[in-house]
Amino acid sequence: MPKPNKSMQSNARRALKIRSALPRSQKGMTPVGLARANQFAKGENVSIKTVKRTYSYLSRAKAYYKPGSKTAGTQAYLGWGGDAGLRWARKILGK
C-alpha cells in the first residue's frame, strides 16, 4: 500500500498547525479532509481508493490554494498533501 511522502506529511502537518491556531469560524476542512490530513501527517499507508480520491480532490481544489495564506481552501489543500500530494497521486495512478 502506498504511503504519503515526506513533503505530503509536512504539508498536512502545516495545515493542521494553521487550523489549530485559528478561531472556529476560520477553521477549514470537512471531517473527511481532517481525517485525511491526520492520516497523511502520520505517514500512514493508504489504499489505492484513497490515492484516487486524493488525485480527484487536489485536481479540483488547487484553485482555492493561496500560498502563504490561512484560508479554509489553503488549509484543505495542504491537508490533502498539497502540490506534493497531487504529484504523488499522479505518479501512482500513471496520469
C-alpha positions as a Markdown table, in Angstrom:
| # | Residue | x | y | z |
|---|---|---|---|---|
| 1 | Met | 0.0 | 0.0 | 0.0 |
| 2 | Pro | 1.3 | 3.5 | -0.8 |
| 3 | Lys | 2.5 | 5.8 | 1.9 |
| 4 | Pro | 2.5 | 9.6 | 1.7 |
| 5 | Asn | 5.9 | 11.1 | 1.0 |
| 6 | Lys | 7.7 | 13.5 | 3.4 |
| 7 | Ser | 6.6 | 16.6 | 1.6 |
| 8 | Met | 2.9 | 15.5 | 1.9 |
| 9 | Gln | 3.4 | 14.7 | 5.5 |
| 10 | Ser | 4.9 | 18.2 | 6.1 |
| 11 | Asn | 2.1 | 19.9 | 4.2 |
| 12 | Ala | -0.5 | 18.0 | 6.2 |
| 13 | Arg | 1.2 | 18.9 | 9.5 |
| 14 | Arg | 1.3 | 22.5 | 8.4 |
| 15 | Ala | -2.4 | 22.5 | 7.6 |
| 16 | Leu | -3.2 | 21.0 | 11.0 |
| 17 | Lys | -1.0 | 23.6 | 12.7 |
| 18 | Ile | -2.6 | 26.5 | 10.8 |
| 19 | Arg | -6.1 | 25.1 | 11.6 |
| 20 | Ser | -5.4 | 24.7 | 15.3 |
| 21 | Ala | -4.2 | 28.3 | 15.7 |
| 22 | Leu | -7.4 | 29.8 | 14.2 |
| 23 | Pro | -10.8 | 30.5 | 15.8 |
| 24 | Arg | -13.5 | 28.0 | 15.0 |
| 25 | Ser | -15.1 | 30.4 | 12.4 |
| 26 | Gln | -11.9 | 30.2 | 10.3 |
| 27 | Lys | -11.1 | 26.5 | 10.6 |
| 28 | Gly | -11.1 | 24.8 | 7.2 |
| 29 | Met | -11.6 | 21.1 | 6.2 |
| 30 | Thr | -14.5 | 18.8 | 6.3 |
| 31 | Pro | -14.5 | 15.8 | 8.6 |
| 32 | Val | -13.1 | 13.7 | 5.7 |
| 33 | Gly | -10.4 | 16.3 | 4.9 |
| 34 | Leu | -9.4 | 16.4 | 8.6 |
| 35 | Ala | -9.2 | 12.7 | 8.8 |
| 36 | Arg | -7.0 | 12.6 | 5.6 |
| 37 | Ala | -4.7 | 15.4 | 7.0 |
| 38 | Asn | -4.2 | 13.4 | 10.2 |
| 39 | Gln | -3.6 | 10.2 | 8.2 |
| 40 | Phe | -1.1 | 11.9 | 5.9 |
| 41 | Ala | 0.6 | 13.8 | 8.7 |
| 42 | Lys | 1.2 | 10.4 | 10.5 |
| 43 | Gly | 2.6 | 8.8 | 7.3 |
| 44 | Glu | 0.1 | 6.0 | 7.4 |
| 45 | Asn | -0.4 | 3.6 | 4.5 |
| 46 | Val | -3.3 | 4.4 | 2.2 |
| 47 | Ser | -5.4 | 2.4 | -0.2 |
| 48 | Ile | -5.5 | 2.9 | -4.0 |
| 49 | Lys | -9.0 | 4.2 | -3.5 |
| 50 | Thr | -7.6 | 6.9 | -1.3 |
| 51 | Val | -4.9 | 7.8 | -3.8 |
| 52 | Lys | -7.7 | 8.2 | -6.4 |
| 53 | Arg | -9.7 | 10.4 | -4.1 |
| 54 | Thr | -6.6 | 12.4 | -3.4 |
| 55 | Tyr | -6.0 | 13.0 | -7.1 |
| 56 | Ser | -9.6 | 13.9 | -7.7 |
| 57 | Tyr | -9.8 | 16.3 | -4.8 |
| 58 | Leu | -6.4 | 18.1 | -5.3 |
| 59 | Ser | -7.1 | 18.4 | -9.1 |
| 60 | Arg | -10.2 | 20.4 | -8.2 |
| 61 | Ala | -9.0 | 22.2 | -5.1 |
| 62 | Lys | -5.8 | 23.8 | -6.5 |
| 63 | Ala | -7.9 | 26.8 | -7.5 |
| 64 | Tyr | -8.6 | 27.6 | -3.8 |
| 65 | Tyr | -4.9 | 27.3 | -2.7 |
| 66 | Lys | -3.3 | 30.6 | -1.9 |
| 67 | Pro | 0.4 | 30.1 | -0.8 |
| 68 | Gly | 1.2 | 31.8 | 2.5 |
| 69 | Ser | -2.5 | 32.4 | 3.4 |
| 70 | Lys | -4.5 | 30.7 | 6.1 |
| 71 | Thr | -7.8 | 30.5 | 4.2 |
| 72 | Ala | -10.0 | 27.4 | 4.5 |
| 73 | Gly | -9.1 | 26.4 | 0.9 |
| 74 | Thr | -5.4 | 26.6 | 1.7 |
| 75 | Gln | -5.9 | 24.5 | 4.9 |
| 76 | Ala | -7.8 | 21.9 | 3.0 |
| 77 | Tyr | -5.4 | 21.8 | 0.0 |
| 78 | Leu | -2.4 | 21.4 | 2.3 |
| 79 | Gly | -4.2 | 18.8 | 4.4 |
| 80 | Trp | -4.6 | 16.5 | 1.4 |
| 81 | Gly | -0.9 | 16.9 | 0.7 |
| 82 | Gly | -0.8 | 20.0 | -1.5 |
| 83 | Asp | 1.2 | 20.1 | -4.7 |
| 84 | Ala | 3.4 | 17.2 | -3.5 |
| 85 | Gly | 0.2 | 15.1 | -3.0 |
| 86 | Leu | -1.0 | 15.8 | -6.5 |
| 87 | Arg | 2.3 | 14.8 | -8.0 |
| 88 | Trp | 2.4 | 11.7 | -5.8 |
| 89 | Ala | -1.1 | 10.6 | -6.8 |
| 90 | Arg | -0.4 | 11.2 | -10.5 |
| 91 | Lys | 2.7 | 9.1 | -10.3 |
| 92 | Ile | 1.0 | 6.2 | -8.6 |
| 93 | Leu | -2.0 | 6.3 | -10.9 |
| 94 | Gly | 0.1 | 6.8 | -14.0 |
| 95 | Lys | -1.5 | 10.1 | -15.1 |
